[in-house]
């Protein structure tokens, strides 16, 4: 996400700085659009043909990432002929990606880094492909969205014959959770879904951040129950003048919703229980929450 998150004070409300893995992902997200310029400044761009060859040799690099193998084991592992394994290993040796010890090939330090980056590239490309329905609807906000934490996410897309699939997925996760936090989640569960909001008021410790008009509409739609939930501390409503995609944090999973700008319906919901996704979501939520204000600062809850 953007660098202003790093300027946020750290206290009991806010998460501490992220793990090295998350920090690396975020730093890469901040700088990725300048990487080409930085590479040009070094005057040492990698030849496009070499990049293609590295990707093409991804399977053998991956095979050697965890184990040193001899030629026969490479042939068995990749189901290739002796001639093909010979070409593979010869190329790896020419590039300085492997060294031979006791008849077995082992990745060099350089080779390990290249192998890991090929896997990362493949994972991110595949994740981007799976998340296409989400990336297509969150528009410019996707520049601040990182795909790495969602490599194995569940992607639920609305279909012409079942337009409410994402909403149903979202509601099923709420029902399984004792706590819920989120922002811009009205499209995940429209205000007409009284049963869902009853769940929030009665059974779930909830904090939500809405656009001011949406928060006021929720309070107008369920005035007594919303007021009771707020006064009991069961529900915290906050507002912010602008919100990106919808973010939801459950007990065990985190999810992101993308909406149809014309109908307002949720077109896709992506959720995962990956720890790195949780860490990312906590950080994003804290950043948005810091820039929001309690609903009672905008309207009179005693009316």
C-alpha positions as CSV (number, residue, x, y, z in Angstrom):
1,X,0.0,0.0,0.0
2,X,1.0,3.6,0.0
3,X,3.8,5.0,2.1
4,X,1.6,7.1,4.3
5,X,0.8,4.0,6.2
6,X,4.4,3.9,7.5
7,X,3.9,7.4,9.1
8,X,1.1,6.2,11.2
9,X,1.7,6.1,15.0
10,X,1.9,2.8,16.7
11,X,-0.3,2.2,19.7
12,X,-2.8,-0.5,21.0
13,X,-5.2,0.3,18.3
14,X,-2.8,0.0,15.4
15,X,-0.8,-3.0,14.2
16,X,2.9,-2.9,14.7
17,X,5.2,-2.7,11.6
18,X,4.7,-5.8,9.4
19,X,6.8,-8.9,9.2
20,X,9.8,-8.7,6.8
21,X,7.8,-10.6,4.2
22,X,4.9,-8.1,4.3
23,X,7.3,-5.2,4.4
24,X,9.1,-6.5,1.3
25,X,5.8,-7.0,-0.5
26,X,4.6,-3.5,0.3
27,X,8.0,-1.9,-0.6
28,X,7.9,-3.7,-3.9
29,X,4.3,-2.4,-4.5
30,X,5.4,1.1,-3.8
31,X,8.4,1.0,-6.1
32,X,7.3,-1.4,-8.9
33,X,6.3,1.3,-11.3
34,X,9.8,2.9,-11.0
35,X,11.7,-0.3,-11.5
36,X,12.1,0.2,-15.2
37,X,13.5,3.7,-14.7
38,X,15.9,2.4,-12.0
39,X,17.1,-0.4,-14.3
40,X,17.6,2.0,-17.1
41,X,19.7,4.1,-14.8
42,X,22.0,1.2,-14.1
43,X,22.4,0.5,-17.8
44,X,22.2,-3.2,-17.2
45,X,18.9,-4.5,-18.4
46,X,18.5,-8.2,-18.8
47,X,18.2,-9.4,-22.4
48,X,14.6,-10.3,-23.2
49,X,15.7,-13.7,-24.7
50,X,17.5,-14.5,-21.5
51,X,14.3,-13.7,-19.4
52,X,12.3,-16.0,-21.7
53,X,14.9,-18.8,-21.3
54,X,14.8,-18.4,-17.5
55,X,11.0,-18.7,-17.5
56,X,11.2,-21.7,-19.9
57,X,13.6,-23.4,-17.5
58,X,11.4,-22.7,-14.5
59,X,10.4,-26.4,-13.9
60,X,14.0,-27.6,-13.6
61,X,14.9,-24.6,-11.4
62,X,12.0,-25.4,-9.2
63,X,13.0,-29.1,-9.1
64,X,16.5,-28.1,-7.9
65,X,15.3,-25.5,-5.4
66,X,14.8,-28.0,-2.5
67,X,17.0,-30.9,-3.6
68,X,20.3,-31.6,-5.3
69,X,19.6,-34.0,-8.1
70,X,21.5,-36.1,-10.6
71,X,20.6,-36.2,-14.3
72,X,18.5,-39.3,-13.9
73,X,16.5,-37.8,-11.1
74,X,15.8,-34.7,-13.1
75,X,14.6,-36.9,-16.0
76,X,12.2,-38.7,-13.6
77,X,11.1,-35.6,-11.8
78,X,10.2,-33.7,-15.0
79,X,9.4,-36.7,-17.2
80,X,11.8,-35.6,-19.9
81,X,14.3,-37.4,-22.1
82,X,18.1,-37.7,-21.5
83,X,18.6,-35.3,-24.4
84,X,16.3,-32.7,-22.8
85,X,17.8,-33.0,-19.4
86,X,21.2,-32.6,-20.9
87,X,20.1,-29.4,-22.6
88,X,18.6,-28.1,-19.3
89,X,21.6,-28.8,-17.2
90,X,24.0,-27.5,-19.8
91,X,22.1,-24.2,-20.0
92,X,21.9,-23.9,-16.2
93,X,25.7,-24.5,-15.9
94,X,26.4,-21.9,-18.6
95,X,24.4,-19.3,-16.7
96,X,26.1,-20.1,-13.4
97,X,22.8,-21.2,-11.8
98,X,24.1,-24.7,-10.7
99,X,27.2,-26.4,-9.4
100,X,28.0,-30.0,-9.5
101,X,29.0,-31.9,-6.3
102,X,29.4,-35.7,-6.2
103,X,27.6,-36.1,-9.5
104,X,24.6,-34.1,-8.4
105,X,23.5,-30.7,-9.5
106,X,22.8,-28.0,-6.8
107,X,21.7,-24.5,-7.3
108,X,24.2,-21.7,-6.6
109,X,23.1,-18.8,-4.5
110,X,22.3,-16.9,-7.7
111,X,20.4,-19.9,-9.0
112,X,18.3,-20.1,-5.8
113,X,17.3,-16.4,-6.1
114,X,16.4,-16.8,-9.7
115,X,14.4,-19.9,-9.1
116,X,12.5,-18.2,-6.3
117,X,11.7,-15.2,-8.5
118,X,10.5,-17.4,-11.3
119,X,8.1,-19.1,-8.9
120,X,7.0,-15.7,-7.5
121,X,6.4,-14.4,-11.1
122,X,4.4,-17.5,-12.0
123,X,2.3,-17.2,-8.8
124,X,1.6,-13.5,-9.3
125,X,0.6,-14.0,-12.9
126,X,-1.7,-16.9,-12.1
127,X,-3.1,-14.9,-9.1
128,X,-3.7,-11.9,-11.4
129,X,-5.5,-14.2,-13.8
130,X,-7.7,-15.7,-11.0
131,X,-8.4,-12.2,-9.6
132,X,-9.3,-10.7,-13.0
133,X,-13.0,-10.2,-12.0
134,X,-11.8,-8.2,-8.9
135,X,-9.0,-6.3,-10.6
136,X,-11.4,-5.3,-13.4
137,X,-13.9,-3.6,-11.0
138,X,-11.7,-1.9,-8.4
139,X,-10.3,0.4,-11.2
140,X,-7.5,2.7,-10.1
141,X,-7.5,1.3,-6.6
142,X,-5.8,-1.8,-7.8
143,X,-2.6,0.2,-8.0
144,X,-2.6,0.1,-4.2
145,X,-3.6,-3.6,-4.1
146,X,-1.1,-6.4,-3.8
147,X,-1.9,-9.8,-5.2
148,X,0.8,-11.9,-3.4
149,X,-1.3,-12.5,-0.2
150,X,-4.2,-13.9,-2.3
151,X,-2.4,-16.6,-4.3
152,X,-4.7,-19.3,-2.9
153,X,-7.8,-17.2,-2.3
154,X,-11.4,-18.3,-2.9
155,X,-12.9,-16.3,-5.7
156,X,-16.7,-16.0,-5.9
157,X,-18.0,-14.3,-9.0
158,X,-21.6,-13.3,-9.7
159,X,-23.2,-15.2,-12.7
160,X,-26.2,-14.2,-14.8
161,X,-28.1,-17.2,-13.4
162,X,-26.9,-16.6,-9.8
163,X,-26.1,-12.9,-9.3
164,X,-26.0,-13.2,-5.5
165,X,-23.2,-15.7,-5.2
166,X,-20.7,-13.2,-3.8
167,X,-23.2,-11.8,-1.3
168,X,-24.1,-15.3,-0.1
169,X,-20.4,-16.2,0.4
170,X,-19.9,-13.0,2.4
171,X,-22.9,-13.6,4.6
172,X,-21.9,-17.2,5.2
173,X,-18.5,-16.0,6.6
174,X,-20.2,-13.4,8.8
175,X,-22.4,-16.2,10.3
176,X,-19.3,-18.2,11.2
177,X,-17.5,-15.3,12.9
178,X,-17.9,-13.8,16.3
179,X,-16.3,-10.5,15.3
180,X,-16.5,-8.4,12.1
181,X,-14.6,-5.3,10.9
182,X,-14.8,-3.8,7.5
183,X,-15.2,-0.8,5.3
184,X,-17.4,0.0,2.3
185,X,-19.3,-3.3,2.9
186,X,-22.8,-2.2,2.1
187,X,-22.6,-3.7,-1.3
188,X,-21.6,-7.0,0.3
189,X,-24.8,-7.0,2.3
190,X,-27.3,-4.4,1.1
191,X,-29.4,-2.6,3.7
192,X,-32.5,-4.5,2.6
193,X,-31.0,-7.7,4.0
194,X,-32.6,-7.2,7.5
195,X,-31.6,-10.7,8.7
196,X,-27.9,-10.0,8.0
197,X,-27.9,-6.7,9.9
198,X,-29.8,-8.3,12.7
199,X,-26.9,-10.7,13.0
200,X,-24.5,-7.7,13.2
201,X,-26.6,-6.0,15.9
202,X,-27.3,-9.1,18.0
203,X,-24.6,-11.8,17.6
204,X,-21.4,-10.1,16.2
205,X,-19.0,-7.6,17.7
206,X,-18.8,-5.2,14.8
207,X,-16.9,-2.1,13.6
208,X,-17.7,-0.8,10.1
209,X,-16.6,2.3,8.2
210,X,-19.1,3.6,5.7
211,X,-19.5,6.6,3.5
212,X,-21.4,9.2,5.6
213,X,-24.7,8.9,3.6
214,X,-24.6,5.1,3.9
215,X,-23.9,5.2,7.6
216,X,-26.8,7.5,8.1
217,X,-29.1,5.4,5.9
218,X,-28.2,2.3,8.0
219,X,-29.1,4.3,11.1
220,X,-32.4,5.5,9.5
221,X,-33.3,2.0,8.4
222,X,-32.8,0.3,11.7
223,X,-32.9,3.2,14.2
224,X,-33.8,1.4,17.4
225,X,-31.6,-1.7,16.9
226,X,-28.6,0.3,15.6
227,X,-28.9,2.8,18.5
228,X,-29.1,-0.1,21.1
229,X,-26.1,-1.9,19.5
230,X,-24.0,1.3,19.5
231,X,-24.9,2.3,23.0
232,X,-24.1,-1.2,24.3
233,X,-20.7,-1.1,22.6
234,X,-21.7,-4.0,20.3
235,X,-21.5,-1.9,17.2
236,X,-19.1,0.8,16.2
237,X,-20.0,2.9,13.2
238,X,-17.4,5.2,11.6
239,X,-17.5,7.3,8.5
240,X,-15.0,8.4,5.8
241,X,-15.7,10.6,2.8
242,X,-14.0,8.3,0.3
243,X,-13.5,4.5,0.4
244,X,-11.8,2.1,-2.0
245,X,-12.9,-1.4,-2.6
246,X,-14.7,-3.2,0.3
247,X,-12.6,-4.9,2.9
248,X,-14.0,-7.5,5.4
249,X,-12.1,-9.0,8.4
250,X,-13.7,-12.1,10.0
251,X,-12.3,-14.3,12.8
252,X,-10.4,-16.6,10.5
253,X,-10.5,-15.0,7.0
254,X,-10.3,-11.7,5.2
255,X,-12.1,-10.7,2.1
256,X,-12.3,-8.1,-0.6
257,X,-15.4,-7.1,-2.6
258,X,-15.6,-5.5,-6.0
259,X,-18.8,-3.8,-7.2
260,X,-20.7,-2.9,-10.3
261,X,-20.7,0.9,-10.5
262,X,-24.1,0.8,-12.4
263,X,-26.1,-1.5,-10.2
264,X,-24.2,-1.3,-7.0
265,X,-24.2,-5.1,-6.6
266,X,-21.1,-7.0,-5.6
267,X,-19.7,-8.7,-8.7
268,X,-16.9,-10.6,-7.0
269,X,-15.8,-11.5,-3.5
270,X,-12.3,-12.8,-2.8
271,X,-11.4,-14.3,0.6
272,X,-8.6,-16.2,2.2
273,X,-7.2,-17.4,5.5
274,X,-3.6,-16.8,4.6
275,X,-1.7,-15.2,7.5
276,X,0.1,-12.7,5.2
277,X,-3.3,-11.6,3.8
278,X,-4.5,-11.1,7.4
279,X,-1.5,-9.0,8.1
280,X,-2.0,-7.0,5.0
281,X,-5.7,-6.5,5.7
282,X,-5.1,-5.4,9.3
283,X,-2.7,-2.8,8.0
284,X,-5.0,-1.5,5.4
285,X,-7.9,-1.4,7.8
286,X,-6.0,0.5,10.4
287,X,-4.9,3.1,7.7
288,X,-8.5,3.7,6.6
289,X,-9.8,3.7,10.2
290,X,-7.2,6.3,11.2
291,X,-8.7,8.7,8.6
292,X,-12.3,8.1,9.7
293,X,-14.5,9.5,12.4
294,X,-17.2,8.1,14.7
295,X,-20.7,8.4,13.3
296,X,-21.9,10.3,16.4
297,X,-19.7,13.2,15.3
298,X,-21.9,13.6,12.3
299,X,-25.4,12.9,13.5
300,X,-27.3,12.9,16.8
301,X,-27.7,9.3,17.9
302,X,-30.3,10.3,20.5
303,X,-32.9,11.4,18.1
